[in-house]
């Protein structure tokens, strides 16, 4: 199992895995890693951190054709960044030496749609807890609406802006991650997963 990969090596591995997934190819090595639970009984050695959306159609391990123990995955609706997500990224980076962090949004995101609806209708979400997610997504939606276009175009742009905002928040929101980026070669980048094609486009 790979460990201590550089950020670029980890990124190459994610690209290759996604290319196989999008082409409906499952490698024998990947299948074996998915079944090798015994090797992970005492330790894990993920090579990258993925902060993704909770959407059931966007599981990072499958999208990147990764085996058990290969990705440190944090999932939250709208792939938003709050203190618990920042802490999880810090934990994965410090404990396992991961030097690549990917914030992965996706097309047709329910959190984006819910925020668009709240902004358009001026109606609050169903609970304060959902509101906390909407408020984190709102700046991206409002910026996308200013750019114009139909609702689908606004939602697509908002998805990308939301990812970019999360990336910037992670890069500059904590001294620990800033130190890793500045001095230890960590990369924090964005990505968008297309539900229809299965392909991930890395942003920035």
N, C-alpha and C positions, 0 to 999 in steps of 0.2 A: 504494500500500500504506500503511495507516495506521501512524503512528509517534507516540510521545509522547502517546498517549491518557491521559486521567486514569483512575483506578481505576474510577470509576462508568461512564465511557464505554466502557471495555473490558468491564465486566460486562454492560452493555446489549448489546454486540456478541455476547458469548457466549450470552446468553439468546436473542437473535434467531436465531443460528445453530442452537442446539439445537432451537428451536421448528420450524425448517424440517426438520431431520433427523428429529425425532420424527413429523413429518407426511409423511415420505417425499417431501419437496420439495427439489430441487437447483436453486439459482439459477444463472443463466447467468454472473453475475459470479464466483461461487465456483468454478464449473467452469473458467473462464478462468484464475483465479489458481492452480488446481491444475496447470495445464498450462504456466504461464509460467515455465519453468525458466531461460530466458536472462536474465530480469530479476534473478535471484538469484545470478548467477554471481560477482559481486564483493562483495555485501553482503546482509544480512538486516535486517529491522526488525520483529520480533515485537511484538505489542501486549499480550500477557499471558503469564504463566508458569503452566503446569499441571504439578503433581506428581501423577501418577496411578499406578495399578496396572499391572503388566506383562501382566495378563490380555488375551489376544488379542481378546476381545469388547468391550474398552473403549478403543479408540484415540481419544484426545482430538481429533485433527484431524478425524476423521469425525463424532464426537459433536457437535462445535460447528460443523460444516460450514465449516471453515477451509481456506484455501488454503496452498500452500507458502510458508514464510517468515513465517506469521502468528502461530504459537504456538511458544513455547520450552518444549518438553515434556521432562519428566524422568519416567522410568518405572522402578518397582521393585516387586517382589512385595509386596502388602499396603500400598502407598503409605506405607511407613514413612519416617521421617526419621533419617538418619545423617549423619555429617560430609560425605560426598561429595554427598548431596542438598542439604544446607545450602549448601555451596560452589557447587553448580550454580545454586541460586536467587540467591545473591549475584552470581554471574557474569552471569546474565541481567538482573538488575536494574541493575547498574552499567554493563554494556557496552551494553545496548540501551534502557535507560530504562524498562523495564516497571514499571508501578505497580500491577499486579494479580497476585496469586499465588493460585491455586486448588488446594487439596488435594482431589483427587477419588477417593473410594472408589466401590464399586459393589456391587450386590446379588450374592448367590451367590459371594462372594469365596473363592477357594481358600486364601488365606493365613489368613483368618479360620477356615475349616473345619479347616485343619491345626492351628491353635493350639487350637481347641476340642477336637480329638481328643487332642492332647498333654496338655491339662489334665485331660480326663475320664479318660483311660487311664493317665496318668502315664508314658507312653512317650516317649522322646526322638525328635526328627526323625531323618531319615536321615543327616544330616551336621552338623558344627559350623556350616557356613555357613548352612544352612537354620535351624538353631537360633538364629542371630543375628537372623533375621527374626521367628521365633516369639517370642523374648524381648521384642522391641519391641512385638509385638501383644498379648502376654499380659495386660498391665494392663487393656486395653480388654475383653478376653474375661472376665477375672475380675470386673470391675465389672458387666458385663452379666449374668453368672450370678447375682450377688447380687440383681439386680432380679427374678429369677424368670422363669417362662414356659417354653414348650416350646423345643426346640432351634432351631427356625426363628426364633422371636422373639428368642432370645438372640443368634443370629448376626446378625440385622438390627440389633439395638441395639449389638452389639459393633462392627459396621461404622461406625456413626455416632460412637461414642465414640472409635474409633481415628482417624477423621478429625479430630475435635475435638482430640485429644491432639497430633496432628501439627501442626495449626494453631497451637496454643499453643507447641509446641516451636519452630516457625519464628519466631513473633512475638517470643519472649523468649530464644531460644537463642543469639543472636549480636548483638553491638553494631551491626554494619553494618545488619542488617535492622531492629533497634529504631530506629535513627536514621532510616531511610527511612520507617518507619511513623509516627514521632513528628513528623518535620520535613518530609517530602517527599510526604505524601499516599498512601503505599503502603497497600493493603489486602491482608490475608492472610485468606482465607475458606475454608470447607469446602464440599463438594458431594457428593451421592450420585447416581450414575448407575443408573437402573433398567434392567436388561438386557431386560426384557420390553416395557416401554413406549417405551424410547428416550429418556425424559425425564430431565433433570438437575434435582435439587432443591438449591438453594443453602442452606447451613446457616450461620446467623449472619451 
